[in-house]
């Protein structure tokens, strides 16, 4: 393994947890799932002993010496949302042993997959330093310290004959694309080919424009393969990839078509890796033996976090915001058509654009009917998943090109769109979105020097004890730059780490809990993986 040690800051960002509080769910190794009820000091005459209180189902209660991380662990969800174990029922021990056996089997399989991939020698990518410096000079900003560190690490990885397998974690808008560009340049300037895979056609088109803008200066061809690619261009691209003339290809799952052949593919970059299925990612990783892989995400899925923590993939964390990045003002409001129109009018008045995001297609259609009935003065486009792919993509590109003031859509816009003029977002029925979804949506705005605003409209009482109200209030509070790491951890607590070598994101973790899951995984892998 070529694992880079995670320093304390990066580890805390990815895996840090708040201190346990009474009411949190915990798992005791011998007694199972319980409600943590704090600790107390007990005077035993010649010594004091700290006792921890655990509450179980049907009034069961234990007070005993116990050390967090050794005898018991955080479960990762509120105790009130769970069915606690019964004391001394025997159910827990049977379930624990079954899950530990399954987890160890999963880990062994993952280790074997990693070893098999790394057993094939990679092509060392060693571009001419002057050419790489020329490419880097095309970046219009000063790289942040984290960007510099990640770029250096990635280039060092690519120079080796061991296949790179690196996860790049960075909050939305923190400059992951520039790191991907430098990696692609290292491959292309070394005479090799690069795949840039994106989950949506619109994001692929956006990457196409970014990569072409930077590679044109070096005379390196960048092509696209997606549903937006015309048939003639598609055929030319296939021929160019086979001959090696095209060095960089950007696309969606179309990149996995059987009729694509490469002359000297050396690097795959997977953007928004959490949006791809495990089978798709596995196919991309194994297109040719010894392939370098760079995966990127703002909100790593539980499986990726688990693999990163135990060293099955290497990790770079970009947690420093660009100087121009400012927090997005985020507030709650009632479902109100007039307030919605006022938010749009305010943004359009400063020559900006606005997103209006709905959870369901029916909500989009309802708002579209209202906008047309009222004869609004601003222009708008509509995009949702029930439209034909070409029509939907065209609507989004029309907005990205600045030809309309408002994009009314479902959450399909959450993946990676970068439009500096769009600095207001209204989320209709915001209570129907999850934390990570809301964070991804918020990342679409606030990419210019203008103040950005996100208005979460909901029909629920924001002051109630409802889970959705708690979630929305927490999201508004987590509006600082870099909140993505806190949100990813919160989302992980809700969903769990999942099955390490499969597609399920909540299986084993849902019964072992986060802390015990990680403990078993790390101790099992520590020997065989290193």
C-alpha positions as CSV (number, residue, x, y, z in Angstrom):
1,X,0.0,0.0,0.0
2,X,1.2,3.6,-0.6
3,X,-1.0,5.1,2.1
4,X,-0.2,8.7,3.1
5,X,-0.5,9.1,6.8
6,X,-3.4,11.4,7.6
7,X,-2.3,14.3,9.9
8,X,-4.5,15.1,12.9
9,X,-6.3,18.0,11.1
10,X,-7.3,15.8,8.2
11,X,-8.3,12.9,10.4
12,X,-10.5,15.1,12.6
13,X,-12.2,16.7,9.5
14,X,-13.1,13.3,8.1
15,X,-13.7,11.2,11.2
16,X,-14.0,13.6,14.2
17,X,-17.0,13.3,16.5
18,X,-18.5,15.4,19.2
19,X,-18.3,14.3,22.8
20,X,-20.8,11.8,24.0
21,X,-23.8,13.2,25.7
22,X,-26.6,11.5,27.8
23,X,-29.2,10.2,25.4
24,X,-26.8,9.2,22.7
25,X,-26.9,5.6,21.5
26,X,-23.8,3.5,22.3
27,X,-22.9,-0.1,21.8
28,X,-21.2,-2.1,24.6
29,X,-19.1,-5.0,23.3
30,X,-20.7,-7.5,25.7
31,X,-24.1,-6.0,26.4
32,X,-25.2,-4.4,23.1
33,X,-27.1,-1.3,22.0
34,X,-28.0,1.1,24.9
35,X,-28.7,4.7,25.8
36,X,-25.7,6.4,27.3
37,X,-26.6,8.1,30.6
38,X,-23.3,9.6,31.6
39,X,-20.6,8.8,34.1
40,X,-20.3,9.3,37.9
41,X,-17.5,8.9,40.4
42,X,-18.0,6.2,43.0
43,X,-16.1,6.3,46.3
44,X,-14.8,2.9,47.2
45,X,-13.0,3.9,50.3
46,X,-9.4,3.8,49.3
47,X,-10.0,4.7,45.7
48,X,-12.5,6.4,43.4
49,X,-13.9,4.6,40.4
50,X,-15.7,6.0,37.4
51,X,-18.9,4.2,36.5
52,X,-20.7,4.5,33.2
53,X,-24.5,4.1,33.1
54,X,-26.2,2.2,30.2
55,X,-29.9,2.0,29.8
56,X,-31.5,-0.8,27.9
57,X,-35.0,-1.8,26.7
58,X,-37.8,-2.6,29.2
59,X,-36.0,-0.7,31.9
60,X,-32.8,-2.6,32.0
61,X,-29.9,-0.6,33.5
62,X,-26.1,-1.2,34.0
63,X,-23.6,0.8,35.9
64,X,-20.0,-0.5,35.5
65,X,-16.5,0.6,34.8
66,X,-16.2,1.1,31.0
67,X,-13.8,3.0,28.7
68,X,-15.1,4.6,25.5
69,X,-13.2,3.1,22.5
70,X,-12.3,0.0,24.4
71,X,-15.5,-1.3,26.0
72,X,-18.2,0.7,24.3
73,X,-18.5,2.9,21.2
74,X,-20.8,5.6,19.8
75,X,-23.6,4.0,17.6
76,X,-24.2,7.0,15.4
77,X,-27.9,7.8,15.8
78,X,-30.1,9.2,18.6
79,X,-31.2,6.5,21.0
80,X,-34.8,7.5,20.7
81,X,-34.8,6.5,17.1
82,X,-33.6,2.9,17.8
83,X,-34.8,-0.3,19.3
84,X,-32.4,-0.9,22.2
85,X,-31.2,-4.4,23.2
86,X,-32.6,-6.3,26.2
87,X,-30.1,-7.1,28.9
88,X,-28.9,-10.7,29.1
89,X,-31.2,-11.9,26.3
90,X,-28.4,-13.4,24.2
91,X,-29.7,-11.7,21.0
92,X,-26.9,-9.2,21.0
93,X,-24.0,-11.7,21.2
94,X,-25.3,-13.8,18.4
95,X,-25.9,-10.7,16.2
96,X,-22.5,-9.3,17.1
97,X,-20.6,-12.4,16.2
98,X,-22.4,-12.8,12.9
99,X,-21.8,-9.2,11.9
100,X,-18.1,-9.3,12.9
101,X,-17.6,-12.5,10.8
102,X,-19.3,-10.8,7.8
103,X,-17.3,-7.6,8.2
104,X,-14.0,-9.5,8.4
105,X,-15.0,-11.4,5.2
106,X,-15.8,-8.1,3.5
107,X,-12.5,-6.6,4.6
108,X,-10.5,-9.6,3.3
109,X,-12.3,-9.3,-0.1
110,X,-11.5,-5.6,-0.3
111,X,-7.9,-6.2,0.6
112,X,-7.6,-8.8,-2.1
113,X,-9.1,-6.5,-4.7
114,X,-6.7,-3.7,-3.7
115,X,-3.7,-6.1,-3.9
116,X,-4.8,-7.4,-7.2
117,X,-5.1,-4.0,-8.7
118,X,-1.7,-2.8,-7.3
119,X,0.0,-6.0,-8.5
120,X,-0.1,-4.6,-12.1
121,X,2.6,-2.1,-12.7
122,X,1.4,1.4,-13.6
123,X,2.9,3.7,-16.2
124,X,5.0,6.3,-14.3
125,X,3.8,9.7,-15.5
126,X,6.8,12.1,-15.7
127,X,6.0,15.2,-17.7
128,X,8.5,17.8,-18.7
129,X,8.7,20.3,-15.7
130,X,8.6,23.3,-18.0
131,X,5.6,22.1,-19.9
132,X,3.8,21.4,-16.6
133,X,4.7,24.9,-15.3
134,X,3.3,26.4,-18.4
135,X,0.0,24.5,-17.9
136,X,-0.1,25.5,-14.2
137,X,0.4,29.2,-15.1
138,X,-3.1,29.1,-16.8
139,X,-4.7,28.9,-13.4
140,X,-6.2,32.3,-12.7
141,X,-5.9,32.1,-8.9
142,X,-3.2,31.5,-6.3
143,X,-3.6,27.9,-5.2
144,X,-4.5,27.5,-1.5
145,X,-2.1,25.7,0.8
146,X,-4.3,22.6,0.7
147,X,-4.4,22.6,-3.1
148,X,-0.6,22.9,-3.3
149,X,-0.2,20.0,-0.9
150,X,-2.7,17.8,-2.9
151,X,-1.2,18.7,-6.2
152,X,2.3,17.7,-5.0
153,X,1.1,14.5,-3.5
154,X,-0.9,13.5,-6.6
155,X,2.0,14.2,-8.9
156,X,4.3,12.2,-6.7
157,X,1.8,9.3,-6.9
158,X,1.6,9.5,-10.7
159,X,5.4,9.4,-11.0
160,X,5.5,5.9,-9.5
161,X,5.0,2.5,-11.1
162,X,2.5,1.6,-8.4
163,X,-1.1,2.4,-9.5
164,X,-2.4,5.5,-7.6
165,X,-5.7,5.1,-5.8
166,X,-6.4,8.4,-4.2
167,X,-9.6,10.0,-2.8
168,X,-9.6,13.7,-3.0
169,X,-12.1,15.2,-0.4
170,X,-12.9,18.9,-0.5
171,X,-15.9,21.0,0.2
172,X,-17.9,22.4,-2.7
173,X,-16.1,25.2,-4.4
174,X,-12.7,24.5,-2.8
175,X,-10.8,23.8,-6.0
176,X,-10.8,20.1,-6.5
177,X,-11.1,20.6,-10.3
178,X,-7.7,22.4,-10.5
179,X,-6.0,19.4,-8.8
180,X,-7.7,17.1,-11.4
181,X,-6.5,19.4,-14.2
182,X,-2.9,19.1,-13.0
183,X,-3.1,15.3,-12.8
184,X,-4.6,15.2,-16.3
185,X,-1.8,17.4,-17.5
186,X,0.9,15.1,-16.0
187,X,-0.6,12.2,-18.0
188,X,-1.3,14.0,-21.3
189,X,2.2,15.7,-21.3
190,X,3.7,12.3,-20.7
191,X,2.0,11.1,-23.9
192,X,-0.7,9.1,-22.2
193,X,-4.5,9.3,-22.2
194,X,-6.9,10.4,-19.5
195,X,-10.6,9.8,-18.7
196,X,-12.6,12.4,-16.8
197,X,-15.9,10.7,-15.7
198,X,-18.8,12.8,-14.4
199,X,-22.3,11.6,-13.2
200,X,-24.3,13.9,-15.4
201,X,-24.1,15.2,-19.0
202,X,-24.3,18.8,-17.9
203,X,-21.4,18.4,-15.4
204,X,-19.5,16.5,-18.1
205,X,-20.0,19.5,-20.5
206,X,-18.9,21.9,-17.9
207,X,-15.7,19.9,-17.4
208,X,-15.2,19.7,-21.1
209,X,-15.2,23.5,-21.3
210,X,-12.8,23.8,-18.4
211,X,-10.4,21.2,-19.7
212,X,-10.5,22.5,-23.2
213,X,-9.9,26.0,-21.9
214,X,-6.7,24.9,-20.2
215,X,-5.3,22.3,-22.7
216,X,-5.9,24.4,-25.8
217,X,-2.7,26.4,-25.0
218,X,-0.7,23.2,-25.2
219,X,-2.4,21.9,-28.4
220,X,-3.7,18.9,-26.5
221,X,-7.0,17.5,-27.8
222,X,-9.9,17.2,-25.4
223,X,-13.1,15.4,-26.5
224,X,-16.5,14.5,-25.1
225,X,-18.5,11.2,-24.9
226,X,-22.0,11.6,-23.6
227,X,-25.6,11.7,-24.8
228,X,-24.9,15.3,-25.9
229,X,-22.2,14.3,-28.3
230,X,-23.4,14.4,-32.0
231,X,-23.0,11.1,-33.8
232,X,-20.3,12.4,-36.2
233,X,-18.2,13.8,-33.3
234,X,-18.7,10.6,-31.4
235,X,-17.2,8.6,-34.2
236,X,-14.3,11.0,-34.6
237,X,-13.7,10.8,-30.8
238,X,-13.7,7.0,-30.9
239,X,-11.1,7.0,-33.7
240,X,-9.0,9.6,-31.9
241,X,-8.9,7.6,-28.7
242,X,-8.0,4.4,-30.6
243,X,-5.1,6.2,-32.4
244,X,-4.0,8.1,-29.4
245,X,-4.5,11.5,-31.0
246,X,-7.0,12.4,-28.3
247,X,-5.3,12.6,-25.0
248,X,-8.2,13.7,-22.7
249,X,-11.8,12.5,-22.9
250,X,-14.6,13.8,-20.7
251,X,-17.9,12.0,-20.3
252,X,-20.5,10.1,-18.4
253,X,-21.2,6.4,-18.1
254,X,-21.0,6.4,-21.9
255,X,-17.2,6.0,-21.3
256,X,-17.9,2.4,-20.4
257,X,-19.3,1.4,-23.8
258,X,-17.8,-1.7,-25.2
259,X,-16.8,-0.1,-28.5
260,X,-14.3,2.4,-26.9
261,X,-10.7,1.4,-27.3
262,X,-7.7,3.4,-25.9
263,X,-4.1,3.4,-27.2
264,X,-2.4,4.3,-23.9
265,X,-4.9,5.0,-21.2
266,X,-3.0,5.7,-17.9
267,X,-5.3,7.8,-15.6
268,X,-9.0,7.8,-14.7
269,X,-10.5,10.8,-12.8
270,X,-13.9,10.2,-11.2
271,X,-15.7,13.4,-10.2
272,X,-18.6,13.3,-7.7
273,X,-17.7,9.7,-7.0
274,X,-20.5,9.3,-4.6
275,X,-23.0,9.6,-7.5
276,X,-21.6,6.6,-9.3
277,X,-22.6,3.0,-8.5
278,X,-20.0,0.7,-7.2
279,X,-20.1,-1.5,-10.3
280,X,-19.5,1.6,-12.5
281,X,-16.6,2.7,-10.5
282,X,-15.1,-0.8,-10.5
283,X,-15.4,-0.9,-14.3
284,X,-13.7,2.5,-14.6
285,X,-10.9,1.3,-12.3
286,X,-10.2,-1.8,-14.4
287,X,-10.4,-0.5,-18.0
288,X,-6.7,-1.4,-18.3
289,X,-4.3,-3.0,-15.9
290,X,-2.2,-0.7,-13.7
291,X,-4.5,2.3,-14.1
292,X,-4.0,5.4,-11.9
293,X,-7.3,6.5,-10.3
294,X,-8.2,9.8,-8.7
295,X,-11.7,10.0,-7.1
296,X,-13.2,13.3,-6.0
297,X,-16.0,14.2,-3.7
298,X,-17.4,16.9,-1.4
299,X,-19.5,14.5,0.6
300,X,-17.8,11.1,0.7
301,X,-20.1,8.1,1.0
302,X,-19.8,6.0,4.2
303,X,-18.1,3.2,2.2
304,X,-15.4,5.6,0.9
305,X,-14.8,7.0,4.4
306,X,-14.4,3.5,5.9
307,X,-11.9,2.5,3.1
308,X,-10.0,5.7,3.6
309,X,-9.7,5.5,7.3
310,X,-8.2,2.0,7.3
311,X,-5.8,2.7,4.4
312,X,-7.4,0.8,1.6
313,X,-7.3,4.1,-0.4
314,X,-5.0,7.1,0.0
315,X,-6.6,10.4,0.9
316,X,-6.0,14.1,0.3
317,X,-8.2,16.7,2.1
318,X,-8.7,20.2,0.7
319,X,-10.2,22.1,3.6
320,X,-8.9,25.6,2.9
321,X,-11.4,27.9,1.2
322,X,-10.3,30.1,-1.7
323,X,-9.9,33.7,-0.6
324,X,-12.9,34.8,-2.7
325,X,-15.3,32.2,-1.1
326,X,-17.8,33.6,1.3
327,X,-20.4,31.9,3.5
328,X,-23.9,31.7,2.0
329,X,-26.6,33.3,4.1
330,X,-29.1,30.5,4.8
331,X,-32.5,31.0,6.4
332,X,-35.8,29.3,6.9
333,X,-39.1,30.6,5.6
334,X,-42.7,29.5,5.1
335,X,-44.1,28.2,1.7
336,X,-45.0,31.5,0.2
337,X,-45.3,32.3,-3.5
338,X,-44.9,36.1,-3.0
339,X,-41.7,35.6,-0.9
340,X,-40.4,33.3,-3.6
341,X,-41.0,35.9,-6.3
342,X,-39.5,38.7,-4.2
343,X,-36.3,36.6,-3.7
344,X,-36.1,36.1,-7.5
345,X,-36.8,39.8,-8.2
346,X,-34.1,40.9,-5.8
347,X,-31.5,38.7,-7.4
348,X,-32.5,39.6,-11.0
349,X,-32.3,43.3,-10.1
350,X,-28.6,43.0,-9.4
351,X,-28.1,41.2,-12.8
352,X,-27.9,37.8,-11.2
353,X,-29.6,34.5,-11.7
354,X,-31.6,32.3,-9.4
355,X,-32.2,28.6,-8.8
356,X,-35.6,27.4,-7.6
357,X,-35.3,23.7,-6.5
358,X,-38.2,21.4,-5.7
359,X,-38.1,17.8,-4.3
360,X,-40.7,16.4,-6.8
361,X,-41.6,16.9,-10.5
362,X,-45.1,17.7,-9.4
363,X,-43.8,20.6,-7.4
364,X,-41.9,21.9,-10.4
365,X,-45.0,21.7,-12.5
366,X,-47.1,23.4,-9.9
367,X,-44.6,26.3,-9.6
368,X,-44.2,26.6,-13.4
369,X,-48.0,26.9,-13.7
370,X,-48.0,29.7,-11.1
371,X,-45.2,31.6,-12.8
372,X,-46.9,31.4,-16.1
373,X,-50.3,32.5,-14.6
374,X,-48.8,35.5,-13.0
375,X,-47.0,36.5,-16.2
376,X,-43.6,37.1,-14.4
377,X,-41.2,39.5,-16.0
378,X,-38.1,37.3,-15.7
379,X,-37.2,34.5,-18.0
380,X,-36.9,30.9,-16.8
381,X,-36.1,27.3,-17.9
382,X,-37.5,24.1,-16.4
383,X,-35.4,20.9,-15.9
384,X,-36.4,17.6,-14.2
385,X,-35.8,13.9,-14.6
386,X,-39.0,13.1,-16.5
387,X,-38.0,15.2,-19.4
388,X,-36.0,13.7,-22.3
389,X,-32.3,13.8,-21.5
390,X,-31.4,16.1,-24.3
391,X,-34.2,18.5,-23.4
392,X,-33.3,18.5,-19.7
393,X,-29.6,19.0,-20.4
394,X,-30.3,21.8,-22.9
395,X,-32.5,23.7,-20.3
396,X,-29.6,23.5,-17.8
397,X,-27.0,24.6,-20.3
398,X,-29.3,27.5,-21.3
399,X,-29.2,28.7,-17.7
400,X,-25.5,28.1,-17.4
401,X,-24.9,30.2,-20.5
402,X,-26.8,33.1,-18.9
403,X,-29.7,33.1,-21.4
404,X,-32.4,32.8,-18.7
405,X,-32.8,34.4,-15.3
406,X,-34.2,31.4,-13.3
407,X,-33.8,27.6,-13.5
408,X,-36.8,25.8,-12.0
409,X,-35.7,22.2,-11.3
410,X,-35.5,19.2,-9.1
411,X,-32.3,18.4,-7.3
412,X,-30.7,17.3,-10.5
413,X,-28.6,20.5,-10.4
414,X,-26.8,19.5,-7.2
415,X,-23.8,17.9,-8.9
416,X,-21.0,20.3,-9.6
417,X,-22.6,23.1,-11.6
418,X,-20.5,26.2,-11.5
419,X,-22.2,29.5,-12.5
420,X,-20.8,32.6,-11.0
421,X,-23.9,34.7,-11.8
422,X,-26.3,32.5,-9.8
423,X,-26.2,33.7,-6.2
424,X,-29.7,33.1,-4.9
425,X,-31.4,29.7,-4.4
426,X,-34.9,29.0,-3.2
427,X,-35.6,25.5,-2.0
428,X,-39.3,24.6,-2.1
429,X,-40.4,22.0,0.6
430,X,-36.8,22.0,1.9
431,X,-37.8,19.5,4.6
432,X,-38.0,16.8,2.0
433,X,-34.2,17.0,1.3
434,X,-31.4,15.4,3.3
435,X,-28.5,17.2,4.8
436,X,-25.9,16.2,2.1
437,X,-28.4,17.1,-0.6
438,X,-28.9,20.5,0.8
439,X,-25.2,21.1,1.2
440,X,-24.6,20.1,-2.4
441,X,-27.3,22.4,-3.5
442,X,-25.9,25.3,-1.5
443,X,-22.6,24.7,-3.2
444,X,-24.1,25.9,-6.5
445,X,-24.2,29.5,-5.3
446,X,-21.7,31.8,-3.6
447,X,-19.1,31.5,-6.3
448,X,-18.6,35.2,-7.0
449,X,-17.8,38.3,-4.9
450,X,-21.5,39.1,-4.4
451,X,-23.3,38.0,-1.2
452,X,-25.2,34.8,-1.8
453,X,-28.6,33.8,-0.3
454,X,-30.3,30.5,0.2
455,X,-34.0,30.5,1.3
456,X,-35.3,27.2,2.6
457,X,-39.1,27.2,2.3
458,X,-41.1,24.6,4.3
459,X,-44.6,23.8,5.4
460,X,-43.5,22.5,8.8
461,X,-43.1,24.5,12.0
462,X,-39.4,25.3,12.3
463,X,-39.7,25.6,16.1
464,X,-41.2,22.1,16.5
465,X,-39.4,19.0,17.7
466,X,-39.9,17.2,14.4
467,X,-36.8,15.6,12.9
468,X,-37.1,17.6,9.7
469,X,-37.2,20.9,11.7
470,X,-34.1,19.9,13.7
471,X,-32.3,19.0,10.5
472,X,-33.2,22.3,8.8
473,X,-32.2,24.4,11.8
474,X,-28.9,22.5,12.1
475,X,-28.3,23.1,8.4
476,X,-28.8,26.8,8.7
477,X,-26.4,26.8,11.7
478,X,-23.8,24.9,9.6
479,X,-23.4,27.6,7.0
480,X,-19.7,28.5,7.6
481,X,-17.1,27.9,5.0
482,X,-16.0,24.2,5.1
483,X,-19.2,23.0,6.8
484,X,-19.3,20.1,4.3
485,X,-17.1,18.0,6.6
486,X,-19.4,18.4,9.5
487,X,-22.4,17.7,7.3
488,X,-20.8,14.6,5.9
489,X,-20.2,13.3,9.4
490,X,-23.7,14.0,10.4
491,X,-25.0,12.2,7.3
492,X,-22.7,9.3,8.0
493,X,-24.2,9.1,11.5
494,X,-27.6,8.8,10.0
495,X,-26.8,6.4,7.2
496,X,-23.9,4.4,8.7
497,X,-20.7,3.1,7.0
498,X,-22.3,0.3,5.1
499,X,-20.9,-2.9,3.6
500,X,-17.3,-2.3,2.7
501,X,-17.1,-4.3,-0.5
502,X,-20.7,-4.0,-1.7
503,X,-23.3,-1.5,-2.8
504,X,-25.2,-1.4,0.5
505,X,-24.5,1.8,2.4
506,X,-26.1,0.8,5.7
507,X,-25.9,-3.0,6.2
508,X,-23.4,-4.1,8.8
509,X,-23.1,-0.6,10.3
510,X,-26.9,-0.5,11.0
511,X,-26.4,-3.2,13.6
512,X,-22.9,-2.8,14.9
513,X,-22.8,1.0,15.1
514,X,-20.2,3.4,13.7
515,X,-17.7,3.1,16.6
516,X,-17.6,-0.7,16.9
517,X,-17.6,-1.1,13.1
518,X,-14.5,1.1,12.7
519,X,-12.8,-0.6,15.7
520,X,-13.2,-4.1,14.3
521,X,-12.3,-3.0,10.7
522,X,-9.1,-1.2,11.8
523,X,-7.9,-4.0,14.0
524,X,-8.7,-6.7,11.3
525,X,-7.0,-4.8,8.5
526,X,-4.0,-3.5,10.4
527,X,-2.1,-6.7,10.0
528,X,-2.9,-7.9,6.5
529,X,-3.1,-4.5,4.8
530,X,0.3,-3.3,5.9
